[in-house]
Amino acid sequence: MTTTAEALDLPFLEAIDFLKSKTAIPTTSWRDVWDAAHSKMFMVAGANTQALVDGFKAEIEKALITGSTQADFDKGFDSLVKKHGWSYKGERGWRTRIIFETNLRTAHAAGRYAQLTKPDTLQAFPYWQYNHSGAKHPRRNHLAWDGKVYSADDPFWDTNYPPNGFGCGCFVTPVSRSGLLRLVKSRPDVAPDLDQLGTDQPLGVDPSFAYNPGKAWLARTLPGPIAISADEAQIAAFVVSALRGKRLDGTWTPVATAKDEIAALLNVKPETEIRLSADTIRSHVKHEVATPAAYGVLPKWLVEKGRLMRDKQGRWSFIGEFDGQLYRAAIKVVRANGHDEIYLTSLRRTNINQIKNQFEE
């Protein structure tokens, strides 16, 4: 049976695998990659050439594999900046610390999650404890969660598995049934209410940290190596809110716009919004594709890159291939109050045979 020491001290191959599996992409802003997309994308905000971001990824991999220090990374940072002529924002020491600590902590978090969710480990340690880092200037919420023990499958861990922000050094440790009793707990704690009035950001989590690095990595929540931007993340956040019942039927979020050619086919004005409603989201909850990340990425992609087709019943859909898989996003045009509205009605996987059978030539 797995012991606590074994659960914490296994060779950290999982963390290395997590980092190596990420695709390095150039960016112009930290908002270019959002939430769970970080489980697939390696980025450094403002590192806008492939060679530069590849260099930073190599330096972080070296630190993870060899145990090189912040000082070692700083030297590598200076060399890359000089070589590529990179002009970055913020003080040098602050930037190097943020890049080094955030990437290493996220990789360790993903690797630890992979270890803790192995069947034998999960059976031995069905609970996880939130541990505050002991920082000199703690975040109030993080400090309040220190020592709390929640079931390993508690939804709390979906958005609040640390790190929960830049500079957050909080971490998770496994707890066995006997360990729970030693903590003078007869049952796991009740997770806090993470909903905040007027925002979709979970309580105590910085923007773009509202995801579980290990779970996102193992589940491959995003279809393909595509970065989800802040705008796409807003769609995903709307989906999460709708599923939680925080959005009323009839409320909606725009997912794309109808450009000239599409607008002409649909007989609507150019730039008419294509909308996703909360009630549609709730009706799709059992669909395999209907995840927040998929809604954030796929509709816009299919509208911009796919083909608008009409089936034999006269219904319109965008059809396109994304990451080797065919998708269909069905829409309907509503004439209301003297203007036109377009709504996304379904989002599904499809195949060439279904397309041939259901659509006009």
C-alpha positions, 0 to 999 in steps of 0.5 A, spaced: 500 500 500 502 507 498 505 510 504 504 518 505 512 519 504 511 515 497 505 519 495 509 525 496 516 523 494 515 519 488 520 521 482 517 527 479 517 524 472 510 526 471 511 534 472 517 533 467 512 530 462 507 535 463 512 541 461 515 537 455 508 535 453 506 543 452 507 547 446 511 553 446 507 559 442 509 566 441 504 571 445 503 579 445 500 579 452 498 574 458 491 574 456 493 570 449 492 564 453 487 563 459 486 558 464 486 550 462 489 552 455 496 553 460 496 545 460 497 545 453 501 551 452 507 554 454 508 561 454 511 567 457 507 574 456 510 578 451 515 573 448 513 574 441 517 570 437 518 562 436 525 562 438 525 566 444 519 562 447 522 555 445 529 558 449 525 560 455 521 553 455 528 549 455 531 553 461 524 551 465 525 544 463 532 544 465 531 547 472 525 541 472 530 536 470 537 538 473 534 542 479 538 548 477 536 554 481 533 561 480 540 564 479 541 559 474 535 561 470 536 568 471 543 567 467 539 564 462 534 569 461 539 574 460 542 570 455 536 570 451 534 577 452 541 579 449 540 574 443 533 576 441 533 583 443 527 582 447 524 588 450 520 586 456 515 590 461 517 590 468 523 589 472 528 584 470 528 581 477 520 581 478 519 578 471 525 572 472 521 570 478 514 570 475 516 566 469 521 561 474 516 560 479 509 560 476 512 555 471 515 550 476 509 550 481 504 549 475 508 543 473 509 540 480 502 541 481 500 537 475 505 532 476 503 531 484 495 531 481 497 525 476 501 521 482 495 522 487 490 520 482 493 513 481 488 508 483 492 505 488 494 512 491 487 515 491 484 508 494 489 509 500 488 517 500 481 519 498 482 526 501 487 532 500 489 537 504 490 544 502 496 547 505 498 555 505 505 556 503 506 560 510 508 567 505 509 573 509 503 577 506 498 571 505 492 572 501 486 572 506 482 566 502 488 562 502 490 562 509 483 561 511 483 554 507 490 552 510 489 545 513 482 544 510 481 537 508 476 536 502 474 529 498 479 528 492 473 529 488 470 535 491 469 540 485 473 545 489 479 542 486 477 543 479 478 551 480 482 552 486 487 546 486 494 551 487 497 555 485 491 560 485 495 566 482 502 569 481 506 568 487 502 563 490 506 557 494 500 553 496 500 546 495 496 539 496 498 533 501 494 527 501 490 524 507 488 517 509 482 515 512 486 514 519 490 521 517 483 524 517 482 521 524 488 524 527 487 531 524 481 530 529 476 530 523 470 525 523 469 527 516 472 532 510 471 539 511 465 542 507 468 546 501 467 554 501 462 557 496 466 560 491 461 564 487 462 571 487 457 576 486 458 579 479 463 575 477 465 568 474 472 568 477 472 563 483 473 566 490 481 566 492 483 565 484 487 570 480 485 571 473 487 565 468 488 561 474 481 558 475 483 551 473 486 544 475 493 544 471 493 536 472 486 535 471 486 539 465 493 536 462 490 529 463 483 530 461 486 534 455 480 539 456 481 543 450 481 540 443 487 540 440 494 545 441 490 551 441 491 557 446 484 559 449 484 567 449 481 571 454 475 573 450 474 565 449 475 564 456 469 569 457 465 564 453 467 558 457 466 562 464 459 564 461 458 556 460 460 554 467 455 560 470 449 557 466 451 550 468 451 552 475 444 556 474 447 563 475 444 565 468 437 565 466 434 562 460 434 567 454 441 570 457 446 569 452 453 570 450 456 572 443 461 566 440 462 569 433 459 574 428 456 573 421 461 576 415 459 578 409 458 572 405 455 568 411 450 574 412 448 574 405 447 566 405 443 567 411 439 573 409 442 577 415 446 584 416 453 583 416 456 582 423 450 580 426 452 576 432 452 568 433 449 567 440 449 562 445 444 562 450 444 559 457 438 554 456 441 551 450 447 550 454 443 546 459 440 542 454 447 540 451 450 538 458 450 530 457 453 531 450 460 529 450 463 535 446 459 540 450 464 543 455 466 550 457 473 550 453 470 547 447 464 552 447 470 557 447 474 555 442 470 551 436 464 555 434 468 561 432 473 556 429 467 553 425 464 560 423 471 562 421 474 556 418 469 551 416 463 551 411 456 553 412 451 548 409 444 547 409 441 540 410 435 536 407 430 539 412 433 546 410 437 547 417 443 551 417 450 548 420 457 550 420 461 544 418 469 543 419 475 539 421 479 541 428 485 537 430 483 531 425 475 531 428 469 533 424 464 538 428 458 541 426 455 547 429 447 548 428 444 555 428 438 558 427 436 565 424 430 568 429 427 574 426 425 578 432 423 586 434 425 588 427 432 585 427 435 578 426 438 574 431 442 568 430 443 562 435 447 556 436 443 550 437 447 545 437 455 543 437 457 536 435 462 531 432 460 528 426 463 524 420 463 524 412 458 519 412 453 523 416 454 529 412 453 526 405 447 523 408 444 529 411 446 535 407 444 537 400 450 537 395 
